[in-house]
Amino acid sequence: MTTRTLQAALAARKFCLTAEVTPPLSCDPADLLAKAEPLAGLADAVNVTDGASARAHMDALVAATILLRHGIDPILQMTCRDRNRIALQSELVGAAAAGIRNVLMLTGDDPKAGDQPDTKPVFDLDSSALMRTAASIRDKGELPHGRKVGGKAHFFIGGADVPIDPKPDWAPEALRKKLNAGAQFVQTQFCMDLSLLQRYIDRLREHGIQVGKDIHLLVGVAPLASARQARWIRDNLFGSVIPDAIIERLEVAADPRSEGKSICVDMLRQLVAMPGVSGAHIMAPLNEASMPEVIREFRNG
């Protein structure tokens, strides 16, 4: 089955929408597809998380391969938390062999935050080193230490970003490091303050990073289910930005879930008009069923 790639959509300057699913703790592919197939034909690509919340799930590479076989362009998340460089290199080669192109490199949640806090973390590489590894396999056909890799990889390399309200002396060193390592797109943490986002983009430009040109920026948004959920995300997920005004709207809404979807759709429509923004990344913790509804309403605009 032929699947249009995220890279091609971004190259065509299309405003892209990606969504995120957490593979189930299940041996049955049908349980994964029940979450992902409603996004087929709506999202340009679907993130497959890797041990989200420091918990066991269906293996991310296996899950991404299942989605690809069902016509969904997956974004394979790879965390540095659980595997040493040998295992990560092997997984990248396996991903290329499976036909997976989109790879998103992340540090990974602290195991102490998961349901098995005695788990030993690895962190042999950081996310930038993992990006450089993927770029070396793709561009040179070799591992970073020079060992040759057969076949051909076509990786489209991504990383995470955290928009902030930049102080006068702030410089985008973390993002520049990822760019230098080979990042071609970034997906951000929840950022639902578009004024802050604009100030962040302006500062990137002042430092010579042209979003939309040097790197594709996909802004993290959410169809929030309640004011309580919004507060939890803001208080517990590092780098999340959810303004008080949005929380107050959810607080007084007769139907907070419907209001959360309306807020998300409105935000997507505003993001389309922001120069440099290539798209949005939709995340909906414990509310995944709302993602296709939001995308459909936005697309039908």
Backbone bond lengths (Angstrom), bond angles and torsions (degrees), N, CA, C in turn:
res aa  C-N    CA-C-N  psi(-1)  N-CA   C-N-CA  omega(-1)  CA-C   N-CA-C  phi
1 M - - - 1.467 - - 1.528 109.28 -
2 T 1.329 116.84 130.35 1.460 121.22 -179.63 1.528 109.99 -84.01
3 T 1.308 115.48 131.37 1.458 121.30 -179.82 1.516 109.24 -121.77
4 R 1.333 117.38 126.58 1.447 119.90 176.01 1.525 108.84 -69.01
5 T 1.308 115.99 137.61 1.458 119.13 -173.46 1.520 112.33 -90.97
6 L 1.320 114.02 154.06 1.457 120.89 174.10 1.522 110.37 -59.85
7 Q 1.309 117.25 -41.49 1.462 121.10 -178.77 1.521 110.83 -59.34
8 A 1.331 117.33 -43.00 1.464 120.59 179.47 1.520 111.02 -65.26
9 A 1.323 117.14 -40.34 1.467 120.57 -179.99 1.522 110.86 -64.73
10 L 1.321 117.42 -42.12 1.462 120.47 178.86 1.527 111.11 -68.45
11 A 1.324 116.88 -37.85 1.464 120.42 178.62 1.522 111.28 -63.68
12 A 1.331 116.18 -29.36 1.464 121.26 178.70 1.528 111.96 -82.13
13 R 1.334 116.65 4.75 1.466 123.86 179.17 1.523 112.10 64.49
14 K 1.316 115.51 27.11 1.454 120.05 174.26 1.523 109.05 -76.85
15 F 1.342 117.56 141.97 1.453 120.91 172.46 1.525 107.03 -74.50
16 C 1.316 116.08 110.71 1.461 120.96 -170.22 1.525 111.81 -97.49
17 L 1.306 114.37 148.14 1.450 121.35 175.08 1.520 108.75 -121.94
18 T 1.316 115.72 123.69 1.449 120.75 171.56 1.519 107.99 -112.75
19 A 1.312 115.42 155.39 1.459 121.11 179.69 1.519 108.08 -132.50
20 E 1.309 116.20 168.29 1.469 120.08 -173.09 1.524 110.42 -129.79
21 V 1.329 114.88 130.67 1.457 119.82 173.47 1.530 109.00 -124.22
22 T 1.295 114.85 145.24 1.458 121.82 175.33 1.521 108.09 -99.41
23 P 1.335 118.44 117.38 1.470 118.80 179.17 1.519 110.59 -56.33
24 P 1.323 116.65 144.07 1.465 119.17 -179.76 1.529 111.07 -75.34
25 L 1.303 115.78 163.19 1.466 120.53 169.74 1.524 105.89 -85.93
26 S 1.322 114.44 79.24 1.459 121.10 -172.94 1.516 109.75 -151.26
27 C 1.332 115.93 146.94 1.461 122.01 175.37 1.519 111.64 -91.53
28 D 1.328 117.67 2.01 1.461 122.15 -175.04 1.530 109.72 -104.58
29 P 1.346 118.47 115.39 1.472 119.72 178.79 1.521 113.32 -56.61
30 A 1.319 117.37 -27.49 1.466 120.16 -178.79 1.524 111.38 -61.65
31 D 1.317 117.14 -30.36 1.459 119.76 179.91 1.533 110.99 -69.64
32 L 1.324 116.54 -34.81 1.467 120.23 174.51 1.518 110.51 -69.58
33 L 1.328 116.80 -45.85 1.464 120.47 -176.37 1.521 111.78 -65.81
34 A 1.318 117.07 -29.07 1.465 119.14 177.17 1.519 111.19 -62.25
35 K 1.340 117.12 -29.04 1.460 121.20 178.04 1.519 111.72 -84.03
36 A 1.330 117.09 -37.03 1.460 120.99 -169.78 1.522 114.30 -93.36
37 E 1.315 118.28 -34.66 1.468 119.52 -173.81 1.526 114.34 -63.01
38 P 1.344 120.51 -29.92 1.466 118.60 174.76 1.530 113.28 -61.04
39 L 1.331 117.71 -17.22 1.464 121.98 179.35 1.524 112.57 -91.19
40 A 1.327 117.45 -10.19 1.469 121.12 -178.84 1.521 110.08 -62.50
41 G 1.333 115.41 131.72 1.454 120.33 -179.36 1.513 114.13 80.25
42 L 1.331 117.84 -4.38 1.456 122.48 178.48 1.523 110.39 -111.88
43 A 1.326 116.74 -59.11 1.462 120.93 176.80 1.523 109.73 -78.79
44 D 1.328 116.25 144.15 1.459 120.10 177.37 1.525 111.59 -73.38
45 A 1.318 116.96 -26.37 1.457 122.45 175.54 1.521 107.46 -161.06
46 V 1.330 115.02 158.48 1.458 120.50 -176.85 1.520 109.66 -126.26
47 N 1.337 116.13 120.47 1.462 121.33 175.72 1.520 110.78 -69.02
48 V 1.319 115.29 138.04 1.463 121.80 171.96 1.518 106.49 -113.48
49 T 1.324 117.00 112.62 1.453 120.25 -174.71 1.530 111.00 -72.19
50 D 1.328 115.45 156.39 1.461 123.03 -175.99 1.532 108.70 -117.34
51 G 1.321 115.72 97.58 1.457 119.08 179.36 1.510 112.95 62.06
52 A 1.325 116.58 43.38 1.469 121.18 -176.82 1.518 111.15 -56.03
53 S 1.328 115.64 142.71 1.467 123.67 -179.37 1.521 111.92 59.87
54 A 1.341 115.83 23.46 1.477 121.38 179.49 1.517 111.02 56.80
55 R 1.337 115.86 45.69 1.459 122.02 178.30 1.528 109.41 -130.97
56 A 1.315 115.53 157.36 1.458 120.43 178.21 1.525 110.54 -75.33
57 H 1.331 115.17 139.90 1.466 123.31 175.85 1.521 106.95 -143.82
58 M 1.324 116.87 176.86 1.455 119.46 168.94 1.524 108.31 -54.48
59 D 1.335 117.02 138.69 1.462 121.63 -177.70 1.527 111.09 -53.44
60 A 1.320 116.40 133.82 1.467 120.89 -174.30 1.522 112.34 -64.10
61 L 1.334 118.34 -41.46 1.462 120.57 179.70 1.519 111.00 -64.13
62 V 1.320 116.92 -42.54 1.464 120.42 177.06 1.528 109.93 -62.60
63 A 1.326 116.50 -45.25 1.465 120.22 -179.60 1.523 111.21 -62.31
64 A 1.336 117.59 -42.26 1.461 121.05 179.18 1.529 110.64 -63.19
65 T 1.318 117.10 -39.06 1.460 121.13 179.09 1.521 110.84 -65.19
66 I 1.325 117.25 -39.66 1.468 120.70 177.28 1.521 110.23 -62.17
67 L 1.337 117.57 -43.87 1.470 120.10 179.35 1.520 110.81 -62.78
68 L 1.330 116.89 -43.45 1.456 120.43 -179.51 1.524 110.70 -58.89
69 R 1.310 117.13 -40.88 1.468 121.30 -179.79 1.515 112.35 -69.13
70 H 1.320 116.63 -15.62 1.465 120.75 177.90 1.533 111.59 -106.80
71 G 1.334 116.49 20.77 1.455 120.38 171.69 1.512 115.65 81.07
72 I 1.325 118.12 16.12 1.460 122.34 178.52 1.518 108.17 -109.75
73 D 1.334 117.38 125.72 1.458 121.21 179.16 1.528 108.45 -75.32
74 P 1.337 118.44 111.52 1.459 119.26 -177.03 1.522 112.41 -89.65
75 I 1.319 114.54 151.77 1.460 121.80 167.21 1.524 105.72 -109.62
76 L 1.313 115.89 109.93 1.455 121.10 -177.55 1.518 109.56 -81.80
77 Q 1.322 116.66 113.98 1.454 120.01 173.75 1.528 108.90 -81.61
78 M 1.330 115.79 137.26 1.452 121.93 177.56 1.522 108.22 -130.17
79 T 1.318 116.15 121.06 1.463 120.06 179.49 1.523 110.84 -102.28
80 C 1.308 114.74 150.50 1.465 121.71 179.43 1.524 112.26 -85.86
81 R 1.312 116.80 -5.10 1.460 121.58 -173.70 1.529 112.96 -66.31
82 D 1.335 117.12 -41.11 1.460 119.91 -163.45 1.527 115.91 -102.71
83 R 1.347 118.52 -14.33 1.461 119.56 -170.03 1.520 110.05 -133.78
84 N 1.318 116.07 146.14 1.456 119.65 174.35 1.522 109.59 -81.20
85 R 1.312 117.49 178.17 1.461 120.87 -173.72 1.526 112.68 -63.29
86 I 1.327 116.93 -33.14 1.462 119.25 179.14 1.527 110.09 -63.02
87 A 1.331 116.31 -46.47 1.461 120.54 180.00 1.526 111.33 -66.54
88 L 1.329 117.35 -40.27 1.467 120.29 179.40 1.516 111.38 -66.64
89 Q 1.336 117.85 -40.63 1.459 120.98 176.86 1.525 110.36 -62.39
90 S 1.322 116.49 -43.03 1.464 120.45 179.00 1.525 110.89 -63.15
91 E 1.328 116.54 -39.29 1.458 119.84 179.95 1.523 111.28 -66.57
92 L 1.328 117.46 -39.25 1.463 120.18 176.91 1.523 111.18 -62.18
93 V 1.320 117.06 -43.66 1.466 120.41 178.12 1.531 109.75 -62.83
94 G 1.335 116.55 -41.44 1.455 119.97 177.41 1.516 112.78 -63.86
95 A 1.334 115.89 -39.26 1.463 119.61 178.37 1.524 110.77 -62.70
96 A 1.335 116.25 -43.50 1.466 119.51 178.10 1.519 110.67 -62.36
97 A 1.328 117.22 -41.32 1.463 120.89 179.54 1.522 111.44 -63.31
98 A 1.331 116.92 -31.13 1.460 121.56 179.26 1.528 112.77 -80.70
99 G 1.338 117.39 -7.84 1.453 121.39 -179.91 1.507 114.39 90.60
100 I 1.317 116.98 12.55 1.469 120.57 179.91 1.519 109.43 -81.88
101 R 1.315 116.23 132.28 1.459 121.98 -177.12 1.530 112.16 -106.93
102 N 1.323 116.75 -45.71 1.464 120.66 -173.67 1.522 110.29 -82.00
103 V 1.321 116.43 121.36 1.465 120.90 177.61 1.529 108.27 -129.48
104 L 1.315 115.83 130.01 1.464 122.15 -177.30 1.511 108.19 -117.30
105 M 1.336 116.32 117.38 1.459 121.57 -173.73 1.528 110.73 -94.96
106 L 1.319 116.02 128.30 1.460 122.32 -176.61 1.521 110.41 -134.73
107 T 1.321 115.71 158.24 1.457 120.22 174.99 1.516 111.11 -71.18
108 G 1.323 117.26 -48.26 1.461 122.16 -177.75 1.514 111.61 105.42
109 D 1.322 116.17 146.71 1.461 122.03 -179.53 1.533 110.61 -68.82
110 D 1.313 115.73 148.59 1.453 122.23 177.78 1.534 109.60 -62.10
111 P 1.337 118.27 126.53 1.466 119.50 179.48 1.528 114.01 -56.04
112 K 1.317 117.15 -27.43 1.465 119.65 -179.89 1.525 111.88 -64.08
113 A 1.328 116.34 -17.92 1.463 120.21 178.92 1.524 111.92 -87.32
114 G 1.327 117.38 -6.35 1.455 121.19 -176.50 1.517 113.23 -92.64
115 D 1.332 115.20 -166.22 1.461 120.43 -177.36 1.526 112.63 -93.28
116 Q 1.345 116.84 2.47 1.467 121.74 174.25 1.536 107.49 -134.00
117 P 1.326 116.65 72.25 1.471 120.59 -170.56 1.522 114.96 -64.87
118 D 1.342 117.97 -11.91 1.464 120.11 177.65 1.530 112.39 -83.70
119 T 1.338 116.63 -0.15 1.465 121.08 179.08 1.528 110.65 -58.66
120 K 1.339 116.16 138.32 1.462 120.97 178.64 1.532 109.31 -89.74
121 P 1.323 118.64 120.32 1.469 121.34 176.27 1.523 110.10 -75.16
122 V 1.339 115.94 159.54 1.466 121.18 -178.85 1.525 110.89 -107.77
123 F 1.332 116.86 -66.66 1.465 122.17 178.99 1.531 112.20 51.20
124 D 1.337 115.52 44.73 1.465 120.44 175.93 1.527 109.99 -66.85
125 L 1.330 116.44 -37.24 1.462 122.79 176.16 1.519 109.05 -119.61
126 D 1.332 116.75 157.53 1.462 119.36 166.62 1.522 108.13 -97.31
127 S 1.328 116.62 175.43 1.462 119.64 -173.55 1.522 112.31 -63.60
128 S 1.331 118.07 -34.87 1.463 120.03 178.97 1.528 111.12 -67.63
129 A 1.318 117.23 -39.47 1.463 120.20 177.22 1.525 110.69 -64.60
130 L 1.315 116.78 -35.96 1.468 120.13 177.58 1.529 110.67 -68.18
131 M 1.337 117.04 -37.78 1.469 120.01 174.36 1.522 110.96 -60.95
132 R 1.321 116.91 -44.90 1.467 120.37 179.10 1.526 111.17 -61.47
133 T 1.325 115.99 -35.11 1.466 119.89 177.49 1.521 110.58 -64.21
134 A 1.340 116.48 -46.67 1.465 120.37 179.07 1.524 111.01 -61.86
135 A 1.331 116.68 -41.43 1.462 120.78 179.72 1.526 110.95 -65.44
136 S 1.334 117.38 -37.32 1.467 121.01 178.94 1.521 111.07 -66.18
137 I 1.313 117.29 -41.92 1.468 120.83 177.58 1.520 110.29 -63.26
138 R 1.324 116.19 -42.45 1.473 120.74 -177.88 1.526 112.09 -71.61
139 D 1.321 117.40 -47.75 1.467 121.39 -169.06 1.525 113.90 -89.95
140 K 1.323 116.21 -30.93 1.465 120.04 -175.98 1.522 113.20 -112.06
141 G 1.336 116.16 -14.03 1.455 118.75 -175.83 1.506 112.72 66.26
142 E 1.329 115.48 34.46 1.457 119.01 -179.78 1.521 110.59 -152.60
143 L 1.330 115.46 157.73 1.456 121.38 173.21 1.522 109.02 -75.56
144 P 1.322 118.39 162.18 1.470 120.46 -176.52 1.527 114.26 -55.65
145 H 1.326 118.19 -28.27 1.468 119.29 -179.63 1.527 112.07 -90.12
146 G 1.354 116.78 5.88 1.456 120.32 171.15 1.511 116.29 103.61
147 R 1.303 119.02 -7.31 1.462 120.57 179.77 1.526 109.66 -69.93
148 K 1.341 116.58 131.85 1.458 121.70 -174.72 1.522 111.71 -72.44
149 V 1.331 114.43 145.35 1.466 122.82 177.98 1.522 107.82 -117.12
150 G 1.310 117.68 126.36 1.461 120.72 178.42 1.509 112.63 -76.59
151 G 1.332 115.76 164.54 1.454 120.50 178.68 1.521 111.71 73.91
152 K 1.317 115.25 -165.12 1.459 120.66 -175.94 1.524 110.60 -136.80
153 A 1.319 116.32 130.28 1.466 122.35 174.38 1.523 109.08 -101.21
154 H 1.327 115.60 147.16 1.471 121.02 179.95 1.530 109.33 -126.38
155 F 1.298 115.74 50.62 1.456 119.27 -173.31 1.527 112.84 -69.31
156 F 1.321 114.62 140.23 1.459 124.47 168.42 1.517 104.52 -112.19
157 I 1.331 116.62 109.80 1.457 122.27 -162.86 1.528 111.51 -97.59
158 G 1.329 114.77 130.54 1.461 120.17 -179.47 1.506 112.86 -128.41
159 G 1.321 114.48 165.27 1.458 122.03 176.65 1.515 109.58 -145.90
160 A 1.305 115.81 179.27 1.459 121.57 179.09 1.515 109.96 -99.65
161 D 1.329 115.38 154.95 1.453 120.60 177.01 1.525 108.45 -141.82
162 V 1.318 115.53 153.32 1.461 121.60 -179.18 1.527 108.17 -127.59
163 P 1.341 118.58 96.37 1.467 119.60 176.62 1.528 111.20 -61.28
164 I 1.303 115.02 136.64 1.465 120.66 179.07 1.520 108.75 -130.41
165 D 1.332 114.92 165.78 1.465 119.86 171.57 1.526 105.98 -85.82
166 P 1.331 118.60 101.30 1.466 120.36 -167.09 1.525 113.05 -70.51
167 K 1.341 114.64 133.70 1.456 120.69 173.18 1.530 109.30 -76.26
168 P 1.334 117.87 163.28 1.475 120.08 -175.36 1.524 114.55 -54.09
169 D 1.336 117.62 -34.25 1.462 119.77 -176.51 1.523 113.38 -97.73
170 W 1.342 117.09 9.73 1.468 120.35 -177.20 1.521 110.97 -77.47
171 A 1.330 116.22 143.79 1.457 122.64 175.20 1.529 108.31 -135.73
172 P 1.326 118.43 146.24 1.472 121.96 -174.25 1.524 113.20 -80.49
173 E 1.317 116.68 57.77 1.470 119.82 -175.70 1.518 112.10 -66.35
174 A 1.340 118.03 -38.75 1.464 119.99 -178.67 1.526 111.07 -64.18
175 L 1.333 116.84 -43.65 1.454 119.84 179.10 1.519 110.78 -68.64
176 R 1.320 117.69 -39.90 1.473 120.24 179.16 1.530 110.69 -61.76
177 K 1.338 116.74 -38.07 1.467 120.18 178.00 1.524 110.50 -60.93
178 K 1.321 116.43 -40.25 1.460 119.60 179.43 1.530 111.17 -70.02
179 L 1.313 116.75 -38.99 1.464 120.14 175.18 1.523 110.92 -59.20
180 N 1.307 115.98 -45.81 1.464 120.50 -179.68 1.522 112.14 -65.62
181 A 1.339 116.19 -25.62 1.459 120.59 179.12 1.520 112.51 -82.41
182 G 1.353 117.05 -12.13 1.455 119.73 177.14 1.507 116.19 120.99
183 A 1.337 118.11 6.11 1.462 120.00 -179.80 1.524 110.73 -62.84
184 Q 1.331 115.77 133.72 1.465 122.12 177.87 1.525 112.24 -110.63
185 F 1.322 116.38 -22.18 1.467 120.28 174.55 1.521 108.19 -145.08
186 V 1.322 115.13 155.09 1.461 120.70 174.06 1.520 108.94 -131.09
187 Q 1.319 114.93 142.25 1.455 122.17 170.47 1.516 106.66 -109.92
188 T 1.325 116.38 135.02 1.457 118.85 -175.45 1.518 111.94 -96.83
189 Q 1.317 114.21 162.10 1.449 121.11 168.13 1.530 107.27 -64.32
190 F 1.332 117.83 169.38 1.458 121.46 178.55 1.529 109.61 -51.12
191 C 1.330 116.04 122.35 1.464 120.57 177.16 1.521 107.71 -137.89
192 M 1.327 116.53 93.56 1.455 121.59 -174.30 1.520 111.74 -110.53
193 D 1.322 115.10 25.60 1.463 122.59 173.15 1.525 106.14 -118.36
194 L 1.321 116.44 98.89 1.463 119.61 -171.58 1.528 111.90 -74.99
195 S 1.315 118.02 -23.78 1.468 119.57 174.35 1.521 110.15 -66.85
196 L 1.328 116.37 -44.30 1.465 120.70 175.90 1.531 109.85 -61.32
197 L 1.321 116.14 -43.56 1.465 119.84 -179.67 1.524 110.96 -59.42
198 Q 1.319 117.47 -41.52 1.458 120.39 179.87 1.525 111.20 -64.31
199 R 1.332 116.78 -40.62 1.466 119.44 177.58 1.524 110.71 -64.09
200 Y 1.317 116.45 -37.30 1.462 121.09 178.37 1.526 110.50 -64.91
201 I 1.326 116.96 -47.07 1.468 120.84 179.70 1.526 110.58 -62.06
202 D 1.327 116.46 -41.70 1.467 120.01 178.51 1.531 110.92 -59.48
203 R 1.334 116.98 -40.43 1.454 120.10 -179.80 1.531 110.96 -69.03
204 L 1.327 116.85 -36.86 1.469 119.04 175.56 1.528 110.23 -58.88
205 R 1.314 115.75 -43.38 1.471 119.85 -179.89 1.527 110.50 -63.79
206 E 1.314 116.84 -40.23 1.465 119.74 179.02 1.524 111.59 -60.10
207 H 1.329 115.94 -27.66 1.463 121.07 179.59 1.528 112.16 -97.89
208 G 1.320 116.44 14.78 1.448 120.08 172.41 1.505 116.22 85.14
209 I 1.337 118.62 10.10 1.461 121.53 176.81 1.515 108.45 -100.68
210 Q 1.318 116.56 112.89 1.455 122.13 -178.00 1.526 109.02 -96.16
211 V 1.340 116.04 98.96 1.459 118.89 178.68 1.525 108.88 -67.90
212 G 1.320 114.41 141.87 1.452 120.29 -173.80 1.511 112.41 90.94
213 K 1.327 116.04 -14.29 1.461 120.97 179.31 1.530 110.50 -124.91
214 D 1.326 116.53 -60.67 1.465 120.01 176.99 1.520 111.44 -71.30
215 I 1.309 115.97 -31.91 1.463 121.04 -179.03 1.523 108.65 -156.48
216 H 1.329 115.84 146.66 1.462 121.26 177.91 1.525 109.19 -88.56
217 L 1.322 115.86 128.57 1.459 122.66 -177.22 1.528 109.48 -106.57
218 L 1.332 115.66 117.94 1.464 122.37 176.74 1.523 107.18 -112.32
219 V 1.310 116.56 114.11 1.468 122.59 -170.21 1.523 110.50 -87.59
220 G 1.328 116.53 129.52 1.451 121.71 -178.77 1.521 112.81 -75.17
221 V 1.336 115.72 125.46 1.465 122.08 177.66 1.523 108.38 -134.53
222 A 1.330 115.43 168.01 1.462 119.77 -176.97 1.516 111.12 -145.02
223 P 1.335 117.78 138.70 1.461 121.14 164.57 1.527 107.77 -82.07
224 L 1.317 115.85 91.62 1.460 121.31 -172.88 1.526 110.32 -70.64
225 A 1.328 115.05 139.32 1.465 119.62 -175.83 1.520 113.25 -88.94
226 S 1.344 116.89 -21.65 1.462 119.78 -176.66 1.519 109.44 -167.35
227 A 1.307 116.05 164.61 1.461 120.42 174.92 1.522 110.42 -64.75
228 R 1.322 116.45 -35.61 1.465 120.04 178.83 1.522 110.96 -62.12
229 Q 1.339 117.11 -44.30 1.460 120.06 178.33 1.522 110.81 -63.83
230 A 1.318 117.02 -41.75 1.466 121.03 -179.61 1.531 110.55 -60.22
231 R 1.319 116.21 -43.51 1.468 119.09 178.47 1.518 111.15 -64.62
232 W 1.324 116.96 -40.82 1.467 120.05 -179.16 1.527 110.43 -62.61
233 I 1.330 116.61 -45.09 1.471 120.50 179.44 1.520 109.76 -60.34
234 R 1.324 116.29 -47.69 1.465 120.25 -177.32 1.525 111.71 -63.33
235 D 1.317 116.88 -37.11 1.454 120.48 -174.28 1.525 113.51 -86.42
236 N 1.339 117.86 -21.07 1.461 120.50 -171.38 1.517 115.70 -117.99
237 L 1.318 118.57 -20.27 1.458 120.90 -179.32 1.525 108.90 -103.81
238 F 1.307 115.49 111.35 1.467 121.81 -173.59 1.519 111.56 -51.87
239 G 1.338 115.46 132.07 1.446 121.38 174.61 1.507 115.63 82.90
240 S 1.335 117.96 0.80 1.467 120.49 -179.22 1.523 110.25 -74.70
241 V 1.334 114.95 135.85 1.460 121.05 -179.91 1.523 108.43 -122.73
242 I 1.321 116.22 110.72 1.465 122.32 176.35 1.522 106.87 -132.92
243 P 1.320 118.59 110.08 1.471 121.11 -175.14 1.527 113.04 -64.69
244 D 1.329 115.07 154.51 1.463 120.75 177.01 1.525 111.44 -57.32
245 A 1.330 116.86 -35.24 1.469 119.80 -176.89 1.529 111.35 -61.36
246 I 1.323 117.34 -36.62 1.465 120.35 178.44 1.523 109.92 -69.65
247 I 1.310 116.69 -42.37 1.466 120.17 179.14 1.523 110.57 -62.45
248 E 1.322 116.24 -39.54 1.467 120.01 178.93 1.528 111.23 -65.42
249 R 1.330 117.89 -38.78 1.472 120.94 176.66 1.524 110.68 -60.61
250 L 1.312 116.41 -42.39 1.460 120.38 179.03 1.533 110.59 -67.99
251 E 1.314 115.86 -35.64 1.470 120.82 -177.77 1.519 111.53 -62.32
252 V 1.314 117.46 -40.74 1.469 120.92 -174.23 1.525 113.11 -95.72
253 A 1.335 117.68 -4.51 1.461 120.53 -176.31 1.526 110.97 -70.51
254 A 1.339 115.40 140.21 1.463 119.91 176.07 1.531 110.33 -66.71
255 D 1.322 116.13 -33.96 1.465 122.39 178.74 1.527 107.62 -128.95
256 P 1.324 118.37 87.23 1.467 120.90 -175.01 1.525 113.39 -58.14
257 R 1.315 118.89 -37.36 1.465 120.89 -178.74 1.527 110.87 -63.72
258 S 1.327 116.30 -43.61 1.463 120.34 177.58 1.525 110.82 -66.47
259 E 1.329 116.45 -39.87 1.459 120.51 178.33 1.522 110.64 -63.82
260 G 1.336 116.82 -39.27 1.458 120.81 178.43 1.514 112.10 -62.05
261 K 1.313 116.61 -39.06 1.475 119.90 177.51 1.524 110.70 -67.38
262 S 1.331 116.89 -40.56 1.468 120.44 179.40 1.521 111.05 -63.92
263 I 1.338 116.76 -40.97 1.458 120.57 177.44 1.523 110.33 -61.01
264 C 1.316 116.90 -42.97 1.462 121.29 -178.06 1.529 110.83 -65.49
265 V 1.318 117.63 -44.57 1.465 121.15 179.41 1.524 110.41 -62.03
266 D 1.334 116.44 -43.99 1.463 120.50 178.45 1.525 111.09 -61.19
267 M 1.318 116.44 -39.43 1.462 120.31 179.36 1.520 111.00 -65.78
268 L 1.328 117.27 -40.04 1.466 120.41 177.25 1.524 110.44 -61.00
269 R 1.311 117.09 -40.80 1.466 120.19 -179.83 1.519 111.87 -66.44
270 Q 1.321 117.38 -31.90 1.456 120.13 175.74 1.531 111.45 -74.19
271 L 1.320 116.43 -37.04 1.459 120.21 -179.79 1.528 111.89 -63.48
272 V 1.331 116.66 -34.06 1.468 120.10 178.81 1.519 110.88 -55.92
273 A 1.317 116.52 -34.36 1.458 121.30 -175.34 1.526 113.21 -87.36
274 M 1.325 118.75 -1.56 1.468 121.10 -177.52 1.521 110.02 -88.76
275 P 1.313 118.57 115.42 1.462 121.10 178.64 1.530 111.28 -57.19
276 G 1.315 115.13 134.12 1.457 120.56 177.76 1.514 114.34 95.32
277 V 1.331 117.70 -19.27 1.461 120.24 179.24 1.529 108.49 -83.88
278 S 1.334 115.89 122.81 1.466 120.36 -176.69 1.520 113.13 -91.18
279 G 1.317 116.77 -13.52 1.451 119.13 -178.69 1.511 110.89 165.81
280 A 1.321 115.02 -164.92 1.459 120.99 -178.52 1.516 109.61 -136.92
281 H 1.325 113.97 150.74 1.459 121.36 175.84 1.514 107.47 -114.14
282 I 1.330 116.08 117.29 1.463 121.22 -174.27 1.518 109.50 -97.88
283 M 1.330 114.93 124.24 1.459 122.07 176.53 1.525 108.25 -123.41
284 A 1.325 115.96 139.56 1.465 119.56 -177.27 1.518 109.59 -142.54
285 P 1.335 117.77 75.43 1.465 120.11 -179.61 1.523 111.61 -55.92
286 L 1.329 115.26 127.46 1.466 122.97 179.09 1.535 112.62 60.40
287 N 1.333 116.31 18.47 1.466 120.59 -176.53 1.534 109.35 -148.12
288 E 1.343 116.14 35.28 1.460 120.49 -171.88 1.524 112.95 -62.26
289 A 1.328 117.38 -28.90 1.472 120.28 -177.99 1.519 112.23 -63.22
290 S 1.331 117.61 -20.12 1.464 119.92 -178.91 1.531 112.44 -79.08
291 M 1.327 118.30 -18.00 1.465 119.81 -175.12 1.534 112.91 -62.86
292 P 1.346 120.08 -49.54 1.468 117.61 177.70 1.516 113.28 -62.44
293 E 1.322 117.55 -31.50 1.462 120.27 178.50 1.528 110.49 -64.82
294 V 1.332 116.34 -43.73 1.462 120.84 179.67 1.532 110.36 -64.79
295 I 1.318 117.23 -45.70 1.465 120.13 -178.11 1.527 110.33 -64.15
296 R 1.323 116.16 -42.13 1.466 119.33 -179.13 1.535 110.59 -62.80
297 E 1.338 116.98 -44.03 1.465 119.77 179.56 1.528 110.51 -64.34
298 F 1.323 117.04 -40.18 1.451 120.02 178.55 1.524 111.49 -65.58
299 R 1.326 116.97 -45.34 1.458 120.90 -179.11 1.531 111.75 -63.46
300 N 1.316 116.02 -34.88 1.471 120.29 -178.56 1.523 112.82 -82.32
301 G 1.375 115.40 -9.27 1.446 127.97 176.97 1.451 118.81 5.74
